[in-house]
């Protein structure tokens, strides 16, 4: 993972989700208005209610205006993107006296319904914590409906120290921003971040180590050739996925389907686990 989004101006960060795919995190801007509005409009009535304590669709437009305003004092907003698709939004806004010793900000996180349980909220929260610490924020706070177990789970798993107070069905959560730990100093927050990173790293290698299909480009029918040897070793080794040879040959090499070009492969390469074509090049 790179440094926190916006740490060096309006830069980007790249982080791994729980399934190993890459999330791009950057500061939100006016150009994100439509995407942020659509993300909230597409929420189920239940998730919309959890997010705004109301099922009104008007909240989507108001939130997009709030998040996508440029250079708003005391306001930091981040977007998380999968390619060009908006996966989540997170923000904090100053709620207390900016001159006070205990600067406190209110945190808001929203994730597209299709991206729940992929770690988007956790990554956005991590980046907010880094930005908050760099700006002297001492405490993050959030209000969560008591029945919103998903968000409470995200906060509990963050590694942050939580101070909870429940009133009228709403859980008010205060989270002191952890300071930078000294070398060798114990930090439950950093341990939690490291554990999430480790699990995401492992997931990102799954397509490479356990591909759904393999194509050997340049496999030859000539006995003893490198390409043919690689192809047959994969087949004889018990590979359970789909195996192809790519080259100007007949329809198969010892029963293994052969296509004339990469473009003719029935499987398309993708970065998603379970549908990845592992490319093995060989000459001869």
N, C-alpha and C positions, 0 to 999 in steps of 0.2 A: 504494500500500500504506500502511496506517496503521502506528502504532508497534507494538512487540512486544506479543504477547498478555500480559495481566496486568501491563503496565508501570504501569498506574494502578489497581492493585487486581485485580479479577476481570473486566476488560474483554475485549472481543473485537477481533480484527483481521480484515481482509478482504484477501485476496491473490489474484492471478490465476494459474491453472494454465497449462500450456503450450498448452492448447487454448482459452484465453480464458475459461473458466468460473471462477466465484468460489469460493474456499475460505474458509470461516470458521474461524478459529483462536482457541481459548480454553483456559483452564486446565481440566484434567480434575478431576472431582469424583466423589463416591460415586454420584451418579445416572448416571454413565457406565459403571458396572460391567458391566451386561448387554451393552451395545453393544461394549465392549472385549473381553469374553469371546467374543462371537459372531464378531468380526473374526478373532480368533486361531483359533477352532475351524473357521472356514471356509477356512483356509489349506490349500493343497495339502501333501501329506507332505514334498515337497522344500523348500517355503518354510518350513514349520514347523521342519524340521531346520536350515535356514540361520539361522532366528531364534533357536532355543534350543539348537542343537547336539544336539537330540534330537527324535524324532518323536512323543513322548508328548503326548496330548491334555490331560493333567493340567496341562501348562504354561500352557494358555490361562487356566484359572481362577486359577492362581498369579499370572500377569502382571496380570490384571484387578484382583486384590486389591492388588497392589503399586502399580499406577498410579493407582487410584481412591481411595486413602487420603487423607483430607483432612489438611492441615497436618502432613505428615511432615517432620521436620527434614532439611535437606540434599537434599530431593527436589523436583524440578520436573517436572510432566507436562503435556503439551499434547495436545489432540485437534484434528483437522482434519475439518470437516464440509462435505458438499455437500448443502445443504438440511438435512434431518434425518438423512441417511445418514452414518455414520462412515466416512471415507476413510483415516484414518491416525492413529497415536499416536506421540508422541515423548516421551522423558524423559531427564533426567540425574539422577544421584544421587552424592552426595559419597562419594569412595573414600579420600581422604587426610585429613590433619590439617587441619581447618578453620581452625586458627590459623596454619598455615604460610604462607609467602610465596607458594608455588606451589600454590594451591588447585586440586585436580584432581578432575574428576567423570567418571563413566562414562556414555556416551551410548547410548541404545537407541532405534531407530526401527522401526516396523512399519507397513506399508501393505496395505490390502485387495488381494487378488489381482486384482480387477477394475480397480484404479486404478494398477497399475504403469505406469511410463513416462509419467505425466501431470505429474510435477514435485511430487507431494505430499511426498515425503521431503525434497526440497531446500528447500521452503518451511518445513516444520517445523524442519529443521536451522537455517535462517536465524534463525528466531524463538528457538530455544534459544540460539544464539550471542549474540543481543541480550540475552536475559535473563541469561545467564552473565556477560557483560561487566558488566552493571549490578550484579551481585551480587559482583563481585570475583573471579570464577573466572578462573584464568590458563590452564588447560590442559583441553581435552576429550580423552577417550580412548575407544576402542572396540576390541572384539575381533571380528574377522570371519573366517569360514572362507575359506581360500585360494581355494576354488572359487566363492565367492559374488561373482561379478564385478559383479552389479548394484549391490550396496551399495558396493563399492570404486569403481565408476564415479561414484556419487553423491558420495562423499567427495572424489574427485579433481576433480570439476567444481565443488565448493563454493567454490573460491578460497582455502580455508584452506591453510596450510603443513602438510604431512603428514610425520610421522616414522614410518617403518614398521619393524617387526621381526617376522620370521616364525619361528615355532617350532612344530614338530609339526603342521603343516597349518593353523595359526591365525595370522592377521596381526594383530599388536597395533599400533594406530595412535594416535599422540599428535598433537593439533592445538592449538597455541597459539592462544588467543583473541586476535584482532587488536584492538588499541586503536583508539579513535576517531581517524581520520586528520584532520590539520589541513587547512584550506582549501588546495586546490591540491596537496596531498601525494599522491604515487602510492600506490595500495592495490590489490593484485591481488584481494583479497577483495571490496572494494567494486565493482571493475570487473566481477567475475563476477556479483555480485548485480544490478548495473545492466543487464548484458547479458541476464540471465534475465527481468528486469522488462520490458525493451524487447521481447523476443520474445513475451512473454505479452500485452503491450499490443496488438501487431499482430494476434495471433490473436483477441483479444477484439473487434476491429473487423471481422473476416471476415464474420460474419453480416449486419452492416449494409451493408458494401460489396459483398458477393457473396451476396445472400440466395437461398435456395432457392425462395421464392415471394413474390409481392407482391400485396396487396389494396388497391385504390383505393376507399375508402369515400366514397360520395356521388357516384360517377361518373354522369353523366347522358347520355341519348340525344340531348339537344339540341345540334345542331352549334354549335361555337364556345364551349361552356360550359367552365369551368375543369376540372371533373372529367373530362369526356370528353377534353379536350386532354391532360391528364396521363396518362390511361390509354393513349391512342393513341401518345403520345410514347414511353412505356415500351415498347410493342409494336413501334413502328417503329424504335426505337433498337437492336433486336437482343437484348433481354433473353431469355436462354435458359431461365429458370426458369418456374414456373407463375404465370400472371397471372389475376387475378379482378377483377370489378367487384362492388361491394356497393351495392344500392339497389333500390327497388321498380320494376324494369324487367322486360321479357321475359327469356327464358333466356340471351340473349347481346347484346353490343354489338359489332357488326362482327366476329363470330366469337369474341369473348372471353367466356368463361363469366361469367354474372351470377347472384348469389344474393341473396335478399331481406334477409339480415342477417349480421352477423359470426358469429353462432352457427351459421349454415348452411355456413360455409366447410369444405371437406374437409380443409384443413391446419390443425392446431392450433398456436398460437404456442408457442415454446419457447426457452429460453436456450441450447440446444445448437447448435453450428455444424452447418450442413447441413440443418437442419429449421426454420429461422426464417422466420416470416412477417413481412415488412417492411410496416409499416402506413403508407399514404399517404392522408391525409385531404384531401378537396376538397369544396367546396360548389358545387352546380350542375353 
